[in-house]
Amino acid sequence: MSTPPVQPSALDILRQRYARGEIDAVTFDQMRERLEAAGEPRQQ
């Protein structure tokens, strides 16, 4: 039996996009705040 692959959270995807330079720090912070307000679990 194999387990299904773990899907990255929205916050994980956001961090990856920031790390790749796809978005700037201001956009990252704005999007992170929106995710947190929408109930995305906070990870550190």
Residue pairs with C-beta under 8 A, 6 or more apart in sequence:
8 16
9 40
9 41
9 43
10 35
10 40
11 32
11 35
11 40
11 41
11 42
11 43
12 43
14 23
14 28
14 31
14 32
14 35
17 23
17 28
18 25
18 28
23 31
36 42
